[in-house]
């Protein structure tokens, strides 16, 4: 990896570290607060609005990156996110929180694909290291943010969001200083005439098997956000003696220790479908633990197994897409990935609040977690059933992609 790419990797990983620190300071505290003062539903609505914003940003990312460059898109998105987060501390009520959450999400939906776009434009032999560093930085930020969030759990929201604002300003500065304007690929040139808003931003990726994996990705993020939103509500209701962000200390530290060795071990021996199935099986065990135990020790057990999803599913999916999608279509690939991720997150965060309230009102303690466990187990079975065909698709991926490109050119000429 040359000096320029190393510099860019430092910018990307430093940026995502600061972003995750800031994010994990504020959202567990706000979700737990809203769950106590309003309801799980309204806590879910506020978080859902961040993903409504991210989903809308999906349709704008390619056009923004074509006009402002990869670095400019990251800067604009991060600056918008920083301003909205700063204003969170100077407002009150779920309506205003929801409005600002939308702009937080739109900013994140503009900056995050830009960071991924830099990484997937690296040479193939450098991508595993780059993705691993990206995941590791994110988890360091998660762990640090959860610790700081616990320390700031009882301060005024104005103080809390002012601290978060400072972290996102740091995100702006480090990415602007270290990331090249257009990244390293040809995505900017290929998208030079892209409209600013396009409903086709996530279409046109006709890679055999892609739809299956994109839908599984949406289901994974549905479950992941169900945990992220559901666990602070769970802690406030059943383990009030612990800070709302305390489960994220466990998950963050576990991922830091296990991320690289565990993924490396399984990735060398099994197909992506099988590796993703193991991650989803871990989430199934975690959700059953949360539902059945509902005490501190069971929370620890669940947090130690729910991390398998983040450790195994996410990097397997990223590497699969990076290997299969041609360089000049990476911007569209990032848009598609972010669309499915945002859709899963959006519905997962809303469903988490609704299912929490429903389980409480029906007096079925832990019922929300049992529903999540059933979905995770079903997705794991789908991954296992498709692992052989997925491996076969990858083996002939280049030829399929070339044939698809030829067909596209014929249609364009016609």
N, C-alpha and C positions, 0 to 999 in steps of 0.2 A: 504494500500500500504506500503510495507516494506521499510527499509532505502535504500537498493540498488536500488530498482525501483524508489524511489523518487529522488535519485542522478542521475539516468539515465534520468529521465524526465527533470530535471534541465539542463542536458547537451544537450538534444534534443531541448528543447525550447530555451535555450540560443543560440544554434547554428543557429537555423532557424531565430531567431531575428536578429543576426548579419548578416546573409546572406541576409535577406530582406532589412536591412538598406543599405548594400553595393549595392545591385541590384537596388534599387529605387533611389540611388544617380545618377548612371551613365546612365541607359537606356533612361529615358525621355529626358535627355539633348542630348544624342547622336542621338536619333531618330529625335528630332526637328532640330538638326544641319544638319543632312544628308538630311532631307526633304527640308531644305532651300537651301543647297549648291548643292545637287544632285537631288533627287526626292523621292516621297513617295515609289516608287518601290524599290529603292536601300536601303532606310531605312528598308523596309520590308525584303529585302534579308538578310541584316546583322542580323536582329533578327531571321529570319527563320533559319539561319545557327546554331544558338544556339540550336534550336530544332532538327536539323539534327543530331547534336552531341548527344543530349539527346536520340534520337531515336536509334542511333547506340549503345549507352551505355546500352539500354534495353537488348540487346542480350549478353552483357558481364557481367551484374550485378550478376547473380547467380553464375557464375564461379569465379568472383573476390571475392564475399563474402565467397564462400566455401574455398578459398585459404588464404585470408587475414583476414577473420572474418568480422563481421558486422562493428566493430569499425575501422578496417584497411581499409575497403572499403570506409567508410566515410572520413577517413583521406586522402587517396590517391586522391579521387575525389575532395575534397576541396582544396588540395594543387595544383592540376592541374588547377583548376578554378582560384585560387589566382594568380598563375604565369601568366596565359593568360591575366587576367585583368590588372595586373601590366604592361605587355608589351603593352597593348592598348594605354597607354599614350605616348609611344615612337615610334609610327608608324603613318601612314597617308594613306588615300585612302580606298575606299570601298573593294578592293581586300584583303588587309591585315586585315582590320576590320573583314571581313567575315571569313578568316582563323582562326583568334584568337577567333572569336565568336563560331566557331565549337568546339574548345577545351574548351571554357567556358561551352558550353552545355554538352560535354562529361563528364566533371568533375561533373557538377550538376546532370547529369543522373546516376552517380555512387554513389554520396553521398545521394541524396534525398531519394531513395528507402530504403537505410540503416536506415535512421531516422524513416521512416514509419514502417520498419520491427521491430524496437525496440518497437514501440507503439502497434502494433497489437499482439505482443507476451505477452502483459500484460493480466492478468485475465479479463474475459468479464466484470465484474462489475467495473473494473478500467478504461476500455477503453473510455467511454464517457468523463470522466474527463481529461484523457490524450489527446484525440483528441481535446477537447475544449481548453485545455492549449496550444496545438500546434498551433491551428488556431489563438488564441489570440496573441501568441508571434509573429506569422507571420504578423499580422495586426499592432502590435506595431512597428515592424521593418519597415513595409511599410510606416506608418505615419512618423516615424523618418527619414527614408531615403528620403521621399519626401520633408520634411522640409530642410534637409541638402542639397539635390539636388538643391533646389531653392537658397540657400545661395551660392552654388558653381557653379551656372549656368553660370557665366561669367568669371570664372577662366580658365586658360589653361587646356587642356585635360590632360596634364602630371600631374598637381597637382590633378585634380579630380580623376584620376585613381590610383594615389598613395594613396589617402585616402581610396578608395575602397579596394585596396590591403591590407591595414592595417586591415580593418574589416574582411576580409576573413582569414587572419592569426589568428585573434582572434577566428574565427569559428573553425579552425583546432585545436587550443589549448584546447578550452572548451570541444569539443566532445571527444578528445583523453583522456582528464583527467577524464571524468565522465561516459562514455558509456562502458559497459563490452565488451570484445573482441568479443564474439559470440552472444550478445543480451541475451535473456532469453528463446528463443524457441529452437526447434530442427531443425530449417531450415538449420543450418550449417551442422549438421550431415547428414541430408537427402540429402544435395547437395554436399557431399564430393567428389563424382566422376563426378560432373558436368563439362563439357568442358568449356574452357575459353571463347569460342565464340559459341553460339548456337542459331539457328534460331527458335528453339522451346521453347525459354524462356518464351513466353507469351501464350503457348498452354497448353492443358491438364487440364484446369479448367472447368470441365463439370458440372457446377452448373446450375440447371434449371433457365432460365431467365437471366443468366449472360451476354450473348452476347448482349441482348437488352440494358442493363444498361451500358455496356462498350461502345457501339456505341453512346448512349446518352451522356456519359461522354466525348467522343471525340468531339461531336458537341458542348457541353458546353465550352470546352477549346478552340475550334475554335472561338466561340463568345467572350470568355474572352480575348483571345489575340488580336482579332479584336479591342476590346476596348483599350487594353494596348498600342498597336501600333498606332491605329487610333487617339486616343485622343491627344497625343502630336502634331501630324500633324495637327489636327483640331485646337488646340490652337494657333499654329504658324500662321495658315492661317486666322482664324476668330477672335481670342481673343489674339492678340499679346501683349497686355498690361499685361497679366498674365504670370507667369512662366510656362514652359511646364509641370512641375510636380505638379502644383497647384490642378488639379482634384484629384490627389492621396491623398492630405491632406484630402479632403472631404470624399473620399471613406474609407480611413484608419480610420478616426475618427468615421465615421458612423458604421463601422464594430466593432470597439472597444466597442461602446455603445450598439449595438443591437445584436451582435453575440450570446451571451449566452442566454439572456432572450427570444429572438424571436425564436431561434431554439428549445429551451426547450419547449416553449409553443406549437409550431406546431408539434414537434416530438411526443409529448404525445397524440395528438388528431388525427393525420392523418397518413396515410401510407407513406412510403418513396416516392412513385410515386407522390402523391398529394403534398408533401412538395417540391419536386424538381420542380413541375409544377408552384408553386407560385414563386419560385426563377426565373424561366425562364420568367414568366409573368412580373416580375419587370424589367428584362433586356429588354423586348420588349418595355415597356414604356420609358425606358432610351434611347434606340436607336432612337425612334420616336422623343423624346425631342431634342436630339443632331441634328437630321436632320432638324427638323422644325424650331428650334430656332436659333442655331448657334451664340448665344450671351452668355455673362457671366451668367445671371440668368438661362437660359435654361441649361447651363452646370451644374450648381448647382443642378437643378431638376433631370437631368439625372444621376448625380453621386450619389444622394441620393437613387435612385431606382435601379441602376445597381448593387449595393452591395447585393441585395437580392439573386442574384445568388451565390455569394461567401458564404453568411451566411447560405443558406438553401440547395443548391444543393451539395456542396462539403462534408460537414459532413454527410449528409444522405447517400451519396454514400460510403464513407469510413466505416461507421458503418455497412452498409449492407454487404459489402465484408468481414469485420472482423467477422461478425456473421455467414457467410455462408461457409467460406473456412476453411478446417481443418488446424490445426497448422503446420503439417509437409509440407503443400503445400503453406505456406504463402510467401516464397521467390518467387515462381512462380507467385503467385497472385500479388505481388508487381511489378514484371516484366511486367505482363499483364496490370495492372493499369497504369504504367508509359509509356508503349508502346502507349496506346490509348490517354493518356494525351499528350504525345510528338507529336503524329501524328496530333492531333487537334491543338496544339499550332503551329506546323510547318506550316501547311497550313493556319491557321488563321492569323499568322503574315504576311505571304506573300500576302494573299488575301487582307488584310487591306491596304497595300501600293498600290496594283494594283487598288482596288476599289476607293481609295482616288484620285489617279491620273486620273482614268477614269471619275469620277464624275466631276472633275475640267475641264477636256478636253471637256466633253460633255455639260458643263455649267449647270449641274443638281446639284445645291448645296445641300449637305446632302444626295445625292443618295446612297453613301456607307452605311450610317446608316439605310436607308430604307430596303436595302437588308438584313442586319443583323437582323432587326426587324422581317421580314417575317420568317427567319429561326428560331429565338427564339420562335416566336408564334407557329410555327409548332411543335417544340420539346416539348413545354408545352402541346399541345394537345395530343401528343404521350404519355407523362407521365400520363396524366389524363385517357386516354383510357386503360392504362395498370396497373392502381393502384390496381384494385381488384385482377387481376391474380398475381401481384407481392406480394400482401399480402398473398394470398393463398400459393404461393411458399415458402415464409418465414415460414409459419406455419408448413409446412412439410419439411423444409430445411434439417434437420439432417438426416431424412430417405432417402431423395433423394441423399444426399452426400454419405451416407454409401453404398447405392446401387451402386452408380457410382464407389466407391472404390473397391467393390467386382467385378464389371465388369472389372475394370482395372487389378485386380489380375488374373482373368481368362484369359484375353488376354495375360498378361505377361507369365503365365505358359504355355499357348498354344504355 
